[in-house]
Every structure is written in structure tokens, then in C-alpha cells.
Amino acid sequence: MGLSPLIFGQVWAEKMIKKAAILVLAIGLLLSVVSPVSTHAQTELAILESSATAEFPTQLSFSLSTESALNITDIRLHYRVERDSFARVTSEAHIEFTPDTSVTASWSWDMRKTGSLPSGSIVEYWWSVADAGGNRVSTAPATVRFDDARYLWQSLAEGELTLYWYQGDDSFAREIMAAAQDALARLAEDTGAHLTKPVRLYIYASAQELRGAMIFPQEWAGGVAYTGYGVIAIGIAPNNLWWGKRATVHELAHLVTHQMTFNPYNSLPNWLNEGLSMYAEGELEAIYINYLEQGVAENSFISVRSLASPFSAFAGQTYLAYAQSYSLVEFLIDSYGQDKMYELLGTFKQGSSYDGALMRVYGFDMDGLDGLWRDWVALKY
Ligand SMILES: [Zn+2]
């Protein structure tokens, strides 16, 4: 069966193209082989290329290619994460490879071993390389953003807050932004506390998808504040907006509190930290009011001193602990005003002890607060 002229013509043309391509490739190879030899013969140790790729949430991969006239004997990656810290920690990874004059190296940060970073984290990194002649070079520091690129994020920014979301329309995002801005305004008015640094809020479309962004998710996690990173991740289905706005405000207030009080010496008493977040949410929900009423009726409150520690120690009493925290903050703001609360936060920022800060600002310690608050709450409920 003979080929028709048309098909024959096409085959011939393809052959010609292939030949041409091979020729171009050959010239290319020749150039790439020849040119480095002629220049690199006198050239010092050099880093030719460096890059980083994020595979959220498990891995951040770095790669490098380097050449020298002498064998390359040592390659290290230096990296650090941008976050609030008083001791700036730089990590170092020694790369294993076979010494050669040309080396392509790579290294992966496996977050399943170290715990993950939140989406949007910025990692600064640089390489240092040495050859057998004792020459050493480093790349200039570069940054890579560890973004959750599995979703197509839209964004909305106002003031220090940027909101990222991928499900729901513009009005969904605007409603959450409005709730957040209202809460920030209320916090500033009642406590003087405000954001001093940018905050990024990532809204996943469900609690399940939020957990998919975490390596070791906790079953209950509906929202997480990564205070040191200025990041909040939260799962809000568009039909769960009422809960979503409260949860957003709660976590956002944790970032405000963190920014206002972060210091290398001491943390905040938990009742103050959680109480401010509960207070920012607005009116106390009925279930918490029930706990306060029951506490008054049965005289079954937890001591302020105990509430200074993490609440997990009080299994089964979590609701009461949160209700009391809200009420303690409300008591301090209602009785002593915005100025004193602002002063209290400022005193904690200096690293003050729990009793010391209260004494200095209000003239009573945690036990004194406990007594005054119990009288106040008994009248209220
Ligand atoms: Zn909280």
C-alpha cells in the first residue's frame, strides 16, 4: 500500500524537523559542555541556582546547583521562620552528597517530623558551600512563603487584617470582615488594645478542610490562632456564618492580646487571655450565663488563682472556666474602666507576675480579685 503524496509529504517534513531539532540539541550540548570548561577553569567556587518549593502542609523543599574548579566538599542550608521571638533561631541542615566539581543538592523539611507551619508563614533561607581548597560562598538570604496552594484563595483587606477565603461569595467575606472590624473597635474602646502588626485570616470551607491543613489536627479544632505568626485558620461553611463570626472574633482577639502583651518573661493568666476573647465576641451566650447563675446558687466557682493556669486541668468544668473568665474581664472593665485594663496589659508586657500586675494597677492581688468579683457576680446573677 503506497503512501499518498500528501501523507508522504508530512512524514518527510517531520523527519526534517526532527533532524533540525537534533542539530539544535547537539549545538546546545556542545555549548553547555564547552563554555563552562573555558570559563570555569579560572572561576572560583560559585552557586548557580537556588530555589524552594512548598507542599503544604507537609513539606518545604530546597534545591541548589553549584560548581567549582575543585571538588565541592560541604553544603549547608540555613533557614529560619519569621515569627515573634526574642531569641532568633536559625536552623542548619548538612547536605549529604558525593564530592564533585559540580553538585546539584536538595533538602526537604519534613513537617511530619517537626510539626507544621501555618499557611502564609515566611521562611528565610540561604546556602553556604565550601570546596576542597577551603573556599566558601553563601547565597544572599531569600524568602519563601509556605502557602496552602491547594485552594484558590480570594482576599479582602482592611487595616491590619487580611482575610483569605475560597468558598462563598463576596458578601460572605464582607460579613466576616465587618464582624472582625466591629470587634476590633469594641476592644479598642473598652480595653485600649489593638492590632500592632498585620494578621492573616484563612477561612476554610469546613472544619474538616481546616483539619486537612494541619498535620496533627485536634478533633475539636474549629479555629486556631497561631499567635506568633500573626495567622488564624478557621473552618466556616457559608451556612454556618453566625458561629463563624463569633469564632473569628474570638481568635482575632487572641492575636490582639498577644501583640499587646508578648514578652520574654511571662505569659498572661489564662482567665485574662480567654476572658478578653470571650468579651470581644459580644453578649455572653445563654449557656455560659446558666453556668454563672449555677455558680452563684451553689457557690461552686473556680478560684481566680486556678483559672490563671490552662483550663484543660479542669475537665468537665470548661464551660464554667470560660464563663468566669468573661465575667472577670467584664467586672474589671465595668468597675475600673478602659484605662486600667490598658495599663494592666502594658504591665504584663513588661513581664510582670500575675499578682504583681494586679497589685500595681488595681491595688489587689488574685485573691483580692476573687473576693471582689464574687460579691459583684452574686449581685448581677
Ligand atoms: Zn480562646
Boltz pocket constraint, residues with backbone or C-beta under 6 A from the ligand:
constraints:
  - pocket:
      binder: B
      contacts: [[A, 250], [A, 254], [A, 273], [A, 274], [A, 277]]
      max_distance: 6.0
